[in-house]
Amino acid sequence: MTTATAPSAYPASVGDLLPAVRDLADRLGEIPSRNRIMREFKVGAPKAQAVRLALVAEPITLPDDIETEPTSDPWEYAEPAPVPPVPPIDTTPVPLILPTEKVAEPLPEVDQVGHPPVTAEPSPAASKPRRLATWPVILIALPAFVAIWSGWVGLGGLTGFGVVHPLPGIADGFSLNTAITLPIGVEVYAAYALRAWLSGMVPPRARRFAKWSAIGSLLVGALGQVAYHLLVAAGIESAPWWITTLVACLPVAVLGMAAALAHLSHEGSEQ
């Protein structure tokens, strides 16, 4: 078998390469590609293409037992893969199983030893997760409710909230302390928005709004408690104007957020 010689210090000419490429074509039974010539004889692409074109112009003597095929285009380096035939579609009708017929159950599979496989059945405890008890929340909420209620009512008294008569001329003796609107509005809305955020029962837009409004309401509630205790500790009987302004806007802001959250929660059911 003739093998390609190692490249010399000077590049070989087309005439010198032609006999070696002809021997390679005899071994392969076809004209080698340009990339094969470049790889076997360590020559560049132009010289490999020139040698291949010179070899194409000459007839190649093949063995008698090999059928010759028409010479492909010298610029064509690959042929498309044959497309496999499409299997025929099974049009056999499926038999209808009536309720009165008894279908034979398939035999259980067995392993190499001959024992049937053991299938682990999920336990009822694993399939149904246990719910977290909610009664500890009541114990936690009772002292927090007392502290939050007293703080908001006290801050409302320092910012102008107080006793009013909402039904003059109708029930003059009926009075109402408007300071209770602060803990009821801010804290109840925070719990309502927190429920809508974590329950997953509302549309995505309502859930995002509930998330940020719940966080904001909790922060406002914390700041209200801090402001009240700082004012009382400093002996101030009337809050500064900017604290009074913020506290006075809380009922309106809470009403708007609650209405927006309720509207977004029913957004999907209206379509």
C-alpha positions in Angstrom: 0.0 0.0 0.0 1.4 3.4 -1.0 1.3 6.1 1.7 1.7 9.8 1.5 5.2 11.1 2.1 5.9 13.7 4.7 6.0 17.2 3.4 9.4 18.6 2.6 10.7 22.1 3.4 9.6 23.4 0.0 5.9 23.1 -1.0 5.3 20.4 -3.7 4.1 21.4 -7.1 0.9 20.2 -8.7 2.8 17.8 -11.0 4.6 16.3 -8.0 1.4 15.8 -6.1 -0.6 14.3 -8.9 0.8 10.7 -8.8 0.4 10.5 -5.0 -3.2 11.8 -5.3 -3.9 9.3 -8.1 -2.7 6.5 -5.8 -5.0 7.8 -3.1 -7.9 7.8 -5.5 -7.1 4.2 -6.5 -7.2 3.1 -2.8 -10.4 4.9 -2.1 -12.2 4.0 -5.3 -13.2 7.6 -5.8 -11.8 11.0 -6.3 -10.8 12.4 -2.9 -12.3 15.7 -1.8 -10.3 18.9 -1.5 -10.3 18.6 2.3 -9.0 15.0 2.2 -6.1 16.1 -0.1 -5.3 19.0 2.2 -5.2 16.8 5.2 -3.3 13.9 3.6 -0.6 15.9 1.8 -0.4 19.1 4.0 -1.1 21.6 1.2 -3.3 24.6 1.0 -6.8 24.8 -0.4 -5.9 26.4 -3.9 -3.2 23.7 -4.6 -5.5 20.9 -3.4 -8.3 22.1 -5.6 -5.9 22.4 -8.6 -4.6 18.8 -8.1 -8.2 17.5 -7.8 -9.3 19.3 -11.0 -6.3 17.8 -12.8 -7.2 14.3 -11.5 -10.8 14.7 -12.6 -9.7 15.4 -16.1 -7.9 12.0 -16.2 -9.8 8.7 -16.3 -9.5 6.5 -13.1 -9.0 2.8 -13.6 -11.1 1.0 -11.0 -11.3 -2.8 -10.3 -13.6 -4.9 -12.5 -15.8 -6.0 -9.6 -16.6 -2.4 -8.6 -19.4 -0.7 -10.5 -18.4 2.8 -11.7 -20.6 5.7 -10.9 -20.9 9.0 -12.7 -18.3 11.5 -11.6 -19.8 14.1 -9.3 -19.4 17.8 -9.7 -15.9 18.7 -8.5 -17.3 21.5 -6.4 -19.8 19.2 -4.7 -18.3 17.8 -1.4 -21.3 16.1 0.1 -24.5 14.4 -1.0 -27.8 14.8 0.9 -28.7 11.8 3.2 -31.5 9.6 1.8 -34.9 10.3 3.3 -36.2 7.2 5.2 -39.6 6.0 3.9 -42.7 7.0 6.0 -44.2 4.0 7.7 -47.8 3.2 6.8 -50.5 4.4 9.1 -52.4 1.7 10.9 -56.0 2.1 10.0 -57.2 -1.0 12.0 -60.4 0.0 13.9 -60.1 -0.2 17.7 -62.7 -2.6 19.2 -65.3 -1.1 21.4 -65.4 -2.5 24.9 -68.9 -2.6 26.3 -69.6 -2.4 30.0 -70.8 -6.0 30.1 -67.5 -7.4 28.7 -64.8 -8.3 31.2 -61.4 -7.1 30.3 -58.6 -9.4 31.2 -56.1 -7.8 33.5 -52.5 -7.8 32.3 -50.1 -10.2 34.1 -47.7 -8.5 36.6 -44.2 -8.1 35.4 -41.5 -10.2 37.0 -37.8 -9.7 37.4 -35.0 -12.0 36.3 -35.3 -14.1 39.5 -39.0 -14.6 39.0 -40.4 -12.4 41.7 -43.0 -9.7 40.9 -41.8 -6.1 41.3 -42.6 -4.5 44.6 -44.4 -1.2 44.1 -44.4 1.3 47.0 -47.9 2.7 47.6 -47.9 6.3 48.9 -49.1 6.7 52.4 -52.2 8.9 53.1 -50.0 11.2 55.3 -47.5 11.8 52.5 -50.1 12.5 49.8 -52.1 15.0 51.8 -50.0 17.6 53.7 -51.1 18.6 57.2 -52.4 22.1 57.7 -50.7 24.4 60.1 -52.7 25.2 63.2 -54.0 28.9 63.3 -55.0 29.1 66.9 -51.5 30.4 68.0 -52.1 33.4 65.8 -54.9 34.5 68.1 -52.7 34.4 71.2 -50.0 36.4 69.3 -52.6 38.9 68.0 -54.2 39.7 71.4 -51.3 41.6 73.0 -50.4 43.1 69.6 -53.9 44.3 69.1 -53.9 46.1 72.5 -50.6 47.8 71.8 -51.5 48.8 68.2 -55.0 50.0 69.2 -53.7 52.2 72.0 -50.9 53.6 69.9 -53.1 54.5 66.9 -55.8 56.0 69.2 -53.2 58.0 71.1 -51.6 59.3 67.8 -55.0 60.2 66.5 -55.6 62.3 69.6 -52.3 64.1 69.1 -53.1 64.8 65.4 -56.7 66.2 65.8 -58.8 63.1 65.8 -61.3 63.0 68.6 -64.9 62.7 69.7 -67.5 63.9 67.2 -71.3 63.7 66.9 -72.0 62.1 63.5 -75.8 62.5 63.7 -76.6 66.0 64.8 -80.3 66.7 65.1 -81.1 63.0 64.8 -79.2 61.5 67.7 -77.5 64.3 69.5 -76.4 62.0 72.3 -74.6 59.6 69.9 -70.9 60.3 69.8 -67.9 58.6 68.1 -64.2 58.9 68.6 -62.7 59.1 65.1 -59.3 58.0 66.3 -60.5 54.4 66.0 -60.6 54.7 62.3 -56.8 54.6 62.2 -56.2 51.1 63.7 -59.3 49.6 62.0 -58.4 51.0 58.6 -54.6 50.5 58.4 -54.2 47.3 60.3 -57.2 45.5 58.9 -56.2 46.4 55.4 -52.7 45.1 56.0 -54.1 41.7 57.1 -56.5 41.7 54.2 -53.8 42.4 51.6 -51.4 39.9 53.2 -54.1 37.2 52.9 -54.6 38.1 49.2 -50.9 38.0 48.5 -50.1 34.7 50.2 -53.3 32.7 49.4 -52.7 32.6 45.7 -56.5 32.9 45.0 -56.3 36.2 43.1 -55.0 37.1 39.6 -51.3 38.0 39.1 -51.9 41.7 39.0 -54.0 41.7 42.1 -51.4 39.5 43.9 -48.6 42.0 43.0 -50.6 44.9 44.2 -51.6 43.1 47.4 -47.9 42.3 48.1 -46.6 45.8 47.9 -49.6 47.4 49.6 -49.4 44.9 52.4 -45.7 45.7 53.0 -46.5 49.4 52.8 -49.3 49.2 55.3 -47.2 47.2 57.8 -44.4 49.8 57.5 -46.9 52.7 57.9 -48.3 50.9 61.0 -44.8 50.5 62.5 -43.9 54.1 61.8 -47.2 55.3 63.4 -46.4 53.4 66.6 -42.8 54.8 66.6 -44.1 58.3 66.1 -46.7 58.1 68.9 -44.2 56.7 71.5 -41.6 59.3 70.6 -44.1 62.2 70.9 -45.3 60.9 74.3 -41.8 60.3 75.5 -40.8 63.9 74.5 -43.9 65.3 76.3 -45.4 66.8 73.1 -49.2 67.2 73.3 -49.7 68.2 69.7 -48.0 66.5 66.8 -46.0 68.5 64.2 -47.9 69.5 61.1 -46.3 67.0 58.7 -47.2 64.1 61.0 -50.7 65.4 61.2 -50.9 65.7 57.4 -49.7 62.1 56.9 -52.0 60.7 59.6 -55.0 62.6 58.2 -54.5 61.1 54.7 -54.4 57.5 56.0 -58.2 56.8 55.9 -58.4 58.0 52.3 -55.4 56.0 51.2 -56.6 52.9 52.9 -60.0 53.2 51.2 -58.4 53.7 47.8 -56.1 50.6 48.2 -58.9 48.4 49.4 -61.2 49.4 46.5 -58.3 48.8 44.0 -57.5 45.4 45.4 -61.1 44.3 45.4 -61.4 45.4 41.7 -58.2 43.6 40.7 -59.3 40.5 42.5 -62.4 40.2 40.3 -60.6 41.1 37.1 -60.6 37.6 35.7 -64.2 36.7 36.6 -65.6 39.7 34.7 -64.4 38.4 31.3 
